[in-house]
Amino acid sequence: MFIARKRGGFCNNLKCYLSSMRYAEAANSRLLTECADLNMVFEGVTMVPEGTDTAQLPGLSDWRLHVFPEDRLEEGFATSKLAIGYGGTQGDGKNIDFEYARIPSSLQTTYLALIESLKIRAPLQKFVDQFSSAYFDANTASVHMRTWMTDSWDKAPRRHAHFFKFENYVKAIEERQPHKVFLSSDNASYAAQLKDRFGEALIMLPEDHSFNRTEEAFVSLLLLSRNPVLFGSNVSTFTEMAWWYSGCQSQVVLL
């Protein structure tokens, strides 16, 4: 068996699982995961049985989408700010994380096939389909606002100070007017400020939904993926996975 180990937040765990799918297939091994959050949103995910000692079992704990020799990615490909000299980085720069449309089509196809093979639980899929049909049109844009202010991670304050600029999100939404935008954020206070400013032009999930935190996050990610333009957050795997779920089709504008 091969173990997809827990690697932090939902999207980090999802990326780890996708890479683990490739390792398990290559080894003709059964894939199990320690990540209960994946089991909440996907059918057919096999959890590691409670009490199992997996320390000596082959597995992966990494937030990156791994590149394999058969992918034939050129050396020095990676250009993103965290692609060089960051955890799990290949010394030869053979990473595709945060590279979006630069990723070779063959690698897009490989990972999209894995993503599409994961069956989303029916109530979540139904909600996303109905919500997007009711509120989105061809001119709707998506905005993912990551503030890093709700993280317990020790590096979060530095990321907030370095990457987050509220005025960039205000400007992006202003420039989309009179068209509507869908907003997903990790910070209710900043989201409320945008809602007060833009009113009905800003679409958000209703507060009375019945989802748990993991389900809410995944539903938001899927909704972000449904629009042709995605205003996203730098070095956020949530923005990144929303782009993957768009079929690698959304135009990404990092704020």
Backbone bond lengths (Angstrom), bond angles and torsions (degrees), N, CA, C in turn:
res aa  C-N    CA-C-N  psi(-1)  N-CA   C-N-CA  omega(-1)  CA-C   N-CA-C  phi
1 M - - - 1.463 - - 1.528 109.77 -
2 F 1.331 115.11 159.89 1.459 121.75 177.93 1.527 107.12 -127.18
3 I 1.343 116.78 136.24 1.453 121.53 -172.50 1.533 110.78 -109.14
4 A 1.325 116.11 121.30 1.465 121.07 169.38 1.523 106.37 -85.91
5 R 1.328 116.64 107.99 1.455 120.88 -171.79 1.529 110.84 -86.26
6 K 1.310 115.02 159.87 1.455 120.70 177.94 1.518 108.83 -67.03
7 R 1.381 115.42 135.63 1.466 119.26 -173.51 1.531 111.26 -135.29
8 G 1.325 118.42 29.38 1.463 119.29 177.58 1.510 111.08 113.60
9 G 1.352 115.59 -132.51 1.451 121.32 -177.65 1.518 113.37 -75.09
10 F 1.334 115.44 177.13 1.462 121.34 -172.44 1.526 112.57 -56.06
11 C 1.330 118.01 -50.36 1.469 119.32 -174.90 1.517 111.80 -70.21
12 N 1.326 118.09 -33.12 1.465 119.80 173.36 1.520 110.28 -62.77
13 N 1.338 116.36 -42.11 1.460 119.50 177.94 1.532 111.41 -65.23
14 L 1.324 116.59 -38.57 1.462 120.09 179.32 1.521 111.01 -65.17
15 K 1.321 116.82 -43.57 1.471 119.46 178.39 1.522 110.96 -63.52
16 C 1.332 116.31 -40.43 1.460 120.14 176.92 1.528 110.28 -61.23
17 Y 1.316 116.84 -41.23 1.466 120.84 -179.46 1.527 111.18 -65.70
18 L 1.331 117.15 -41.59 1.467 120.33 179.22 1.523 111.33 -62.32
19 S 1.321 116.40 -43.85 1.469 119.22 176.34 1.521 110.55 -64.18
20 S 1.331 116.68 -39.76 1.464 120.76 179.92 1.518 111.44 -63.95
21 M 1.324 117.60 -31.44 1.465 120.35 176.77 1.522 110.51 -59.17
22 R 1.308 116.06 -38.06 1.462 119.65 179.99 1.533 110.98 -70.41
23 Y 1.327 116.75 -42.81 1.461 119.94 178.91 1.522 110.86 -63.86
24 A 1.328 116.66 -42.95 1.462 119.90 -179.00 1.521 111.10 -64.34
25 E 1.337 116.06 -41.04 1.466 119.36 178.68 1.524 110.98 -64.05
26 A 1.337 116.25 -43.10 1.462 120.21 -179.12 1.528 111.55 -62.75
27 A 1.337 116.46 -33.70 1.461 120.89 -178.94 1.523 112.90 -93.16
28 N 1.350 115.70 0.96 1.469 120.86 -176.52 1.526 110.24 54.16
29 S 1.335 114.73 43.57 1.462 121.29 -176.78 1.528 110.75 -111.99
30 R 1.309 115.04 156.87 1.457 120.94 174.58 1.527 108.80 -77.74
31 L 1.340 117.15 135.52 1.457 121.66 -178.62 1.522 110.62 -98.62
32 L 1.335 115.15 127.03 1.455 121.96 173.95 1.524 108.29 -125.69
33 T 1.321 116.38 160.05 1.460 119.42 179.95 1.517 111.58 -135.04
34 E 1.315 115.18 152.30 1.466 122.28 174.01 1.534 111.00 -90.44
35 C 1.330 117.90 -3.48 1.464 122.49 -167.45 1.530 111.29 -94.22
36 A 1.333 115.43 99.92 1.464 119.92 -179.62 1.514 111.79 -65.64
37 D 1.361 117.34 -26.17 1.463 118.95 -179.21 1.518 111.59 -64.40
38 L 1.323 118.18 -33.15 1.461 120.28 177.86 1.519 110.82 -67.95
39 N 1.323 116.39 -38.06 1.463 120.86 178.76 1.525 111.83 -65.67
40 M 1.330 117.23 -24.07 1.467 120.49 179.24 1.524 112.63 -70.49
41 V 1.328 117.09 -28.00 1.467 119.47 -172.39 1.529 113.83 -114.79
42 F 1.327 117.24 -15.92 1.463 120.61 179.75 1.518 110.78 -118.52
43 E 1.339 115.44 142.79 1.459 120.55 171.15 1.525 109.55 -84.89
44 G 1.316 116.86 149.12 1.456 120.91 172.35 1.507 115.64 82.66
45 V 1.333 117.93 7.08 1.461 120.58 175.63 1.521 108.08 -80.51
46 T 1.324 117.56 130.20 1.458 121.63 -178.14 1.519 110.22 -97.63
47 M 1.320 115.96 117.76 1.454 121.13 179.68 1.532 110.69 -82.32
48 V 1.333 115.68 149.69 1.458 120.28 171.43 1.525 107.96 -65.55
49 P 1.306 118.57 127.84 1.473 119.83 179.81 1.527 111.39 -56.80
50 E 1.318 115.55 139.86 1.458 120.87 -178.95 1.526 110.32 -57.94
51 G 1.322 115.45 134.89 1.452 120.60 178.89 1.514 114.47 90.18
52 T 1.339 117.56 -4.66 1.462 121.14 -179.64 1.515 110.40 -74.06
53 D 1.319 116.99 131.28 1.464 121.91 175.58 1.526 107.81 -87.83
54 T 1.324 115.62 107.98 1.473 120.17 -176.47 1.534 112.94 -101.61
55 A 1.328 115.87 5.69 1.465 119.34 -172.71 1.525 113.02 -57.58
56 Q 1.305 116.51 -35.49 1.463 120.16 -177.07 1.526 113.44 -97.62
57 L 1.330 116.57 2.63 1.462 120.30 -179.77 1.520 110.56 -87.85
58 P 1.333 117.50 147.92 1.470 119.29 176.60 1.517 110.34 -63.95
59 G 1.324 116.00 141.99 1.454 119.59 -179.19 1.508 111.33 -174.65
60 L 1.321 114.99 -174.43 1.460 121.04 -176.09 1.523 109.43 -139.91
61 S 1.328 115.19 136.46 1.461 121.76 170.87 1.522 106.80 -132.96
62 D 1.321 116.15 89.49 1.462 121.25 -176.18 1.527 108.66 -157.03
63 W 1.315 115.78 138.58 1.469 120.08 -177.23 1.520 112.98 -83.61
64 R 1.310 117.88 -4.38 1.461 120.15 -174.29 1.530 112.39 -91.14
65 L 1.343 115.21 154.52 1.453 121.38 167.11 1.520 106.94 -82.02
66 H 1.308 116.70 114.10 1.461 120.22 -172.38 1.522 111.87 -75.77
67 V 1.305 113.81 146.97 1.458 122.57 176.84 1.525 107.99 -107.14
68 F 1.333 116.14 130.70 1.453 122.10 -176.65 1.534 109.79 -104.21
69 P 1.331 117.52 157.57 1.475 119.69 -179.84 1.522 113.33 -52.73
70 E 1.331 116.19 -38.49 1.470 119.03 -178.29 1.524 113.07 -68.46
71 D 1.337 117.29 -11.42 1.458 120.35 177.56 1.526 112.25 -75.50
72 R 1.326 115.74 -19.69 1.474 121.97 175.56 1.536 112.47 54.36
73 L 1.314 115.51 42.99 1.464 119.78 176.54 1.523 109.14 -78.77
74 E 1.312 115.48 136.43 1.458 119.65 -177.13 1.525 111.72 -69.53
75 E 1.323 115.87 149.87 1.458 120.71 175.54 1.528 110.01 -64.54
76 G 1.331 115.85 145.22 1.455 120.61 178.89 1.513 113.62 73.18
77 F 1.335 118.07 17.85 1.462 120.33 -177.55 1.523 112.48 -64.39
78 A 1.324 116.78 -41.73 1.460 121.61 -171.59 1.526 112.07 -64.84
79 T 1.329 115.63 135.29 1.465 120.96 178.20 1.524 112.64 -128.72
80 S 1.349 118.67 -11.91 1.456 120.10 -175.16 1.515 110.80 -65.24
81 K 1.326 115.62 158.19 1.460 121.32 -173.72 1.521 112.64 -60.09
82 L 1.320 117.20 -28.33 1.451 119.83 -179.60 1.518 112.51 -105.41
83 A 1.319 117.09 6.43 1.458 118.82 -176.38 1.522 111.72 -77.34
84 I 1.317 117.51 -29.87 1.459 121.28 -178.23 1.528 108.46 -105.53
85 G 1.348 115.67 131.64 1.451 119.62 175.36 1.509 114.85 69.41
86 Y 1.319 118.03 30.57 1.462 121.92 -180.00 1.518 108.83 -125.21
87 G 1.328 116.30 162.94 1.449 121.01 -174.43 1.517 113.77 -49.84
88 G 1.336 116.40 128.15 1.447 120.89 176.56 1.519 114.40 80.31
89 T 1.322 117.65 8.39 1.458 120.89 -176.10 1.521 111.57 -77.64
90 Q 1.306 115.81 137.44 1.451 120.67 170.91 1.525 109.33 -72.10
91 G 1.317 117.09 134.93 1.463 120.05 179.94 1.511 113.37 -62.77
92 D 1.338 116.59 -21.36 1.461 120.23 -179.87 1.521 112.59 -90.71
93 G 1.332 117.56 5.88 1.466 120.46 177.95 1.512 114.63 73.46
94 K 1.321 117.14 20.93 1.463 120.20 179.41 1.526 110.12 -88.79
95 N 1.313 115.37 70.76 1.465 122.69 177.05 1.522 109.14 -129.78
96 I 1.328 115.55 149.41 1.470 119.74 179.71 1.523 112.59 -116.95
97 D 1.322 117.78 -0.22 1.457 121.25 -176.65 1.525 110.84 -64.66
98 F 1.341 115.75 134.41 1.468 124.29 179.59 1.526 113.29 63.90
99 E 1.316 118.03 17.92 1.466 120.58 -179.64 1.527 112.13 -95.78
100 Y 1.298 117.75 -13.95 1.468 123.46 172.54 1.530 112.02 49.01
101 A 1.321 118.49 -125.09 1.466 121.55 -170.76 1.524 113.33 -64.39
102 R 1.336 117.77 -14.45 1.467 119.96 177.01 1.528 112.05 -71.68
103 I 1.320 117.48 -19.43 1.457 120.80 -176.14 1.530 109.40 -62.86
104 P 1.318 118.56 129.32 1.473 120.58 -179.71 1.528 111.53 -54.52
105 S 1.312 115.64 143.99 1.463 120.66 -175.83 1.526 111.93 -59.44
106 S 1.327 117.42 -31.82 1.462 119.66 179.84 1.523 111.10 -65.17
107 L 1.319 117.27 -38.90 1.461 120.74 177.83 1.525 111.03 -74.07
108 Q 1.317 117.15 -35.74 1.462 119.54 173.34 1.529 109.48 -57.94
109 T 1.308 116.41 -46.43 1.466 121.09 -178.86 1.521 111.31 -61.21
110 T 1.334 116.51 -41.57 1.464 121.16 -179.05 1.519 111.16 -60.90
111 Y 1.326 116.58 -50.17 1.469 119.22 -176.49 1.524 112.20 -77.44
112 L 1.317 118.40 -30.71 1.457 119.42 175.54 1.531 111.08 -63.36
113 A 1.315 116.88 -37.68 1.468 120.01 178.19 1.529 110.64 -62.47
114 L 1.324 116.62 -39.43 1.464 120.00 178.41 1.527 110.74 -67.93
115 I 1.326 116.30 -42.67 1.463 120.92 178.45 1.522 110.53 -60.38
116 E 1.307 115.88 -45.59 1.462 120.05 -178.02 1.529 112.21 -67.85
117 S 1.321 117.09 -22.57 1.467 120.01 179.66 1.525 112.18 -76.91
118 L 1.331 117.70 -15.60 1.456 121.26 178.19 1.531 108.51 -83.51
119 K 1.302 117.07 116.79 1.468 121.64 -175.01 1.526 110.08 -84.64
120 I 1.313 115.63 115.60 1.459 121.66 178.96 1.527 109.12 -71.04
121 R 1.310 116.53 137.91 1.469 120.01 179.70 1.531 110.27 -59.52
122 A 1.316 114.89 137.29 1.464 121.99 -168.77 1.526 114.40 -55.54
123 P 1.343 120.91 -44.29 1.469 119.04 -179.56 1.525 113.17 -61.66
124 L 1.314 116.89 -34.92 1.454 120.20 179.07 1.523 110.65 -69.95
125 Q 1.326 116.22 -45.63 1.465 120.41 179.20 1.518 110.80 -61.51
126 K 1.329 116.72 -41.91 1.464 120.99 -179.75 1.525 110.74 -62.65
127 F 1.328 117.00 -43.74 1.461 120.28 179.69 1.523 110.93 -61.89
128 V 1.324 117.26 -45.54 1.464 121.10 -179.10 1.521 110.63 -61.92
129 D 1.322 117.06 -44.59 1.464 120.73 -179.96 1.532 111.09 -61.89
130 Q 1.318 116.87 -44.72 1.465 120.46 -177.72 1.523 111.70 -70.78
131 F 1.318 116.97 -41.16 1.469 120.66 -178.43 1.523 110.83 -66.00
132 S 1.326 116.87 -46.42 1.461 120.04 -178.72 1.521 111.34 -65.67
133 S 1.336 116.77 -36.63 1.457 120.21 177.88 1.528 111.19 -66.13
134 A 1.312 116.94 -35.60 1.466 121.28 -176.85 1.524 113.30 -78.82
135 Y 1.333 117.35 -33.03 1.461 119.42 -168.84 1.532 115.21 -117.31
136 F 1.318 118.46 -16.90 1.461 120.48 -176.15 1.524 110.58 -104.09
137 D 1.339 115.33 148.78 1.456 120.84 169.74 1.521 108.25 -135.33
138 A 1.312 116.45 -172.55 1.462 120.49 -173.72 1.525 113.16 -64.73
139 N 1.326 117.53 -18.35 1.462 121.33 -178.06 1.522 114.09 -103.12
140 T 1.319 117.46 -0.75 1.462 120.70 179.56 1.523 109.77 -70.78
141 A 1.321 116.19 138.94 1.459 121.90 175.21 1.520 109.25 -113.60
142 S 1.308 116.70 160.39 1.454 122.62 176.90 1.520 109.97 -109.16
143 V 1.325 116.32 144.13 1.459 122.09 177.36 1.521 108.56 -131.17
144 H 1.324 115.46 119.85 1.467 120.29 172.37 1.522 108.00 -108.45
145 M 1.332 115.60 115.07 1.464 121.51 -177.11 1.528 109.55 -109.06
146 R 1.311 115.75 99.70 1.469 121.27 176.84 1.526 107.94 -95.34
147 T 1.328 116.18 120.29 1.471 120.12 -178.13 1.514 112.38 -100.32
148 W 1.336 117.52 -17.99 1.460 123.51 -176.01 1.529 112.18 65.70
149 M 1.334 118.71 13.97 1.457 120.42 -175.26 1.525 113.42 -89.87
150 T 1.322 117.67 -12.42 1.457 120.19 -179.18 1.520 111.86 -103.80
151 D 1.337 116.98 6.28 1.457 121.43 -178.44 1.520 111.49 -83.63
152 S 1.326 116.69 142.45 1.453 121.38 170.83 1.528 111.05 -89.83
153 W 1.321 115.62 -9.05 1.469 122.60 -179.76 1.524 109.92 -59.39
154 D 1.330 117.27 136.65 1.462 120.65 -173.93 1.520 114.02 -66.49
155 K 1.334 117.38 -22.38 1.463 120.00 -179.78 1.530 112.60 -88.80
156 A 1.337 117.05 -6.65 1.467 120.49 -175.47 1.526 113.38 -59.09
157 P 1.340 120.26 -44.42 1.473 118.72 179.96 1.524 113.13 -59.52
158 R 1.313 116.62 -36.80 1.467 119.10 178.54 1.524 110.90 -68.90
159 R 1.318 116.65 -37.54 1.469 118.70 177.51 1.525 110.78 -67.36
160 H 1.337 116.91 -39.24 1.463 119.62 176.96 1.526 110.10 -59.22
161 A 1.302 116.77 -46.80 1.464 120.85 -177.65 1.527 112.03 -66.80
162 H 1.323 116.21 -35.81 1.466 119.53 -174.20 1.522 113.02 -86.21
163 F 1.342 117.48 -40.20 1.460 120.38 -169.95 1.522 114.63 -103.07
164 F 1.334 117.96 -27.99 1.460 118.70 -170.92 1.522 111.92 -91.28
165 K 1.339 115.20 123.09 1.463 122.04 175.04 1.526 106.96 -134.42
166 F 1.317 115.46 104.24 1.459 121.91 -174.97 1.520 111.95 -56.44
167 E 1.334 116.14 -38.34 1.461 120.13 -177.46 1.534 112.01 -62.02
168 N 1.331 117.65 -26.38 1.466 119.77 177.67 1.524 111.54 -66.27
169 Y 1.324 116.60 -36.15 1.463 120.92 179.06 1.531 110.06 -72.76
170 V 1.326 116.51 -39.76 1.464 119.97 176.77 1.526 109.83 -59.54
171 K 1.316 116.52 -46.25 1.463 120.54 -178.50 1.524 111.89 -64.12
172 A 1.320 116.29 -42.15 1.468 119.93 -179.36 1.522 111.11 -61.40
173 I 1.339 117.03 -42.73 1.458 120.38 -179.96 1.523 110.51 -69.81
174 E 1.315 117.18 -40.45 1.470 120.56 177.75 1.518 110.84 -57.53
175 E 1.309 116.52 -41.64 1.458 120.58 -176.54 1.530 112.56 -72.64
176 R 1.329 117.15 -14.99 1.462 120.21 176.38 1.528 112.55 -87.16
177 Q 1.312 117.19 -13.91 1.465 120.43 -179.34 1.529 109.90 -60.56
178 P 1.347 118.30 143.20 1.470 127.75 9.02 1.526 114.05 -87.72
179 H 1.342 117.59 9.27 1.462 119.49 -177.98 1.526 110.64 -77.15
180 K 1.313 115.90 155.86 1.452 121.51 -177.52 1.527 111.58 -85.57
181 V 1.328 114.41 158.55 1.463 120.68 175.08 1.526 108.89 -131.32
182 F 1.321 115.02 149.01 1.458 121.03 173.17 1.517 108.32 -101.06
183 L 1.334 116.63 128.71 1.466 121.91 -176.85 1.522 111.34 -112.57
184 S 1.324 114.62 133.89 1.457 121.82 168.22 1.516 107.37 -128.39
185 S 1.325 117.28 133.11 1.466 120.58 -177.05 1.518 110.68 -146.68
186 D 1.334 115.13 157.10 1.458 121.13 175.49 1.529 112.06 -91.30
187 N 1.339 117.51 3.58 1.462 120.48 -175.17 1.523 110.20 -134.51
188 A 1.334 116.27 111.55 1.463 121.02 -175.48 1.518 112.04 -66.79
189 S 1.334 118.69 -32.25 1.461 121.46 -178.16 1.526 111.64 -66.54
190 Y 1.324 116.54 -48.11 1.461 119.57 177.79 1.524 111.06 -65.87
191 A 1.331 117.50 -38.20 1.459 120.71 178.26 1.527 110.35 -62.49
192 A 1.345 116.81 -40.41 1.471 120.68 179.26 1.523 111.22 -64.29
193 Q 1.331 117.02 -36.57 1.466 119.86 177.40 1.519 110.95 -62.39
194 L 1.337 116.72 -40.70 1.462 120.14 178.18 1.524 110.74 -68.56
195 K 1.319 116.73 -38.56 1.468 120.03 179.31 1.525 110.45 -64.93
196 D 1.324 116.84 -41.23 1.470 120.04 177.74 1.525 111.24 -62.48
197 R 1.313 116.09 -35.76 1.464 120.57 -176.05 1.522 112.31 -78.26
198 F 1.326 117.05 -40.09 1.462 120.02 -170.90 1.532 113.57 -108.20
199 G 1.313 117.60 -9.53 1.454 120.79 173.95 1.512 114.40 55.67
200 E 1.328 116.81 -130.23 1.460 121.58 -174.92 1.523 113.57 -68.71
201 A 1.319 116.58 -13.19 1.466 119.34 176.84 1.524 111.59 -71.62
202 L 1.329 116.23 -15.24 1.462 121.38 -179.04 1.527 109.26 -106.29
203 I 1.327 116.31 117.94 1.455 122.51 -179.61 1.525 108.81 -98.00
204 M 1.326 116.12 132.96 1.453 121.21 177.38 1.528 108.90 -137.36
205 L 1.321 115.96 163.62 1.459 118.87 174.32 1.521 109.77 -62.76
206 P 1.331 117.91 142.22 1.469 119.67 175.33 1.526 109.94 -66.16
207 E 1.317 116.23 146.75 1.458 120.24 -178.04 1.523 112.91 -73.58
208 D 1.309 117.65 -17.49 1.458 120.25 -175.27 1.531 113.20 -95.01
209 H 1.330 117.43 21.81 1.464 118.82 177.54 1.532 109.13 -70.84
210 S 1.315 115.73 165.54 1.467 120.99 -175.26 1.524 113.08 -106.35
211 F 1.320 117.91 14.04 1.458 121.13 -176.52 1.530 111.69 -79.58
212 N 1.330 116.01 149.86 1.452 119.44 167.61 1.527 108.97 -78.77
213 R 1.317 118.07 178.32 1.468 120.93 -173.31 1.523 112.01 -61.66
214 T 1.319 116.80 -42.11 1.469 119.94 -179.32 1.520 110.57 -66.43
215 E 1.318 116.78 -45.28 1.469 120.37 178.97 1.524 110.85 -62.69
216 E 1.326 116.97 -42.44 1.463 120.63 178.61 1.522 110.83 -59.92
217 A 1.329 116.53 -44.56 1.461 120.33 -179.80 1.525 111.09 -61.72
218 F 1.330 116.57 -44.15 1.460 119.59 -177.49 1.521 111.37 -69.23
219 V 1.315 117.33 -40.47 1.471 120.74 176.19 1.528 109.67 -59.99
220 S 1.320 117.42 -43.04 1.468 120.61 178.39 1.517 111.01 -61.87
221 L 1.330 116.00 -41.69 1.466 120.17 178.49 1.522 110.78 -60.73
222 L 1.320 116.49 -45.77 1.464 119.93 179.62 1.517 111.74 -63.39
223 L 1.333 117.45 -38.75 1.464 120.38 177.99 1.524 110.82 -66.98
224 L 1.317 117.50 -39.35 1.465 119.78 175.41 1.528 111.17 -57.27
225 S 1.319 115.56 -34.52 1.465 119.95 -175.71 1.524 113.41 -74.59
226 R 1.330 118.14 -10.99 1.460 121.96 -170.87 1.530 113.95 -84.94
227 N 1.337 117.98 -5.32 1.461 119.59 -176.20 1.527 111.66 -113.56
228 P 1.342 117.26 153.09 1.461 120.26 -172.09 1.522 114.95 -70.66
229 V 1.342 116.94 -22.89 1.467 120.26 177.62 1.520 108.35 -120.11
230 L 1.323 115.62 131.66 1.455 121.99 -179.29 1.530 109.08 -122.89
231 F 1.330 115.79 105.86 1.461 120.55 171.88 1.527 106.58 -82.61
232 G 1.319 116.10 118.64 1.456 119.04 -172.39 1.503 113.69 -127.06
233 S 1.313 114.03 -178.54 1.457 122.32 -176.41 1.519 110.25 -106.32
234 N 1.320 115.35 138.51 1.462 120.54 178.17 1.520 111.02 -59.42
235 V 1.317 115.63 144.48 1.466 126.31 176.45 1.524 112.46 47.48
236 S 1.318 116.89 36.36 1.462 121.42 176.22 1.522 109.32 -109.29
237 T 1.318 116.21 120.66 1.461 118.87 177.31 1.525 111.49 -70.55
238 F 1.341 117.65 -16.20 1.464 120.94 176.50 1.538 109.73 -70.19
239 T 1.333 116.59 -48.23 1.465 119.96 172.85 1.521 109.97 -57.95
240 E 1.319 115.96 -44.57 1.457 121.31 -176.38 1.529 111.75 -60.47
241 M 1.333 116.80 -46.20 1.462 119.01 -178.88 1.527 111.83 -72.53
242 A 1.319 118.37 -28.49 1.471 119.77 172.83 1.524 109.66 -61.22
243 W 1.333 116.78 -40.11 1.467 120.37 177.47 1.532 110.39 -64.47
244 W 1.326 117.63 -43.47 1.468 119.52 178.03 1.525 110.53 -59.79
245 Y 1.330 116.64 -41.06 1.462 119.76 -179.00 1.527 112.96 -73.04
246 S 1.319 117.22 -11.40 1.463 119.41 171.36 1.526 111.29 -79.34
247 G 1.325 116.13 2.19 1.459 119.78 -173.21 1.510 111.12 76.68
248 C 1.344 115.66 23.44 1.474 123.08 -177.06 1.525 111.16 63.27
249 Q 1.315 116.80 29.26 1.460 121.89 -175.37 1.525 113.83 -105.13
250 S 1.331 118.35 -28.34 1.462 119.84 -177.80 1.527 111.21 -63.76
251 Q 1.321 115.60 140.86 1.460 120.69 172.98 1.528 107.82 -79.62
252 V 1.318 116.50 119.07 1.460 120.76 -175.69 1.530 109.96 -95.79
253 V 1.317 115.40 128.70 1.459 122.28 174.09 1.530 106.57 -122.18
254 L 1.322 117.02 111.44 1.457 120.81 -176.59 1.531 109.64 -86.33
255 L 1.318 115.31 129.91 1.455 121.48 -178.13 1.518 111.39 -104.39
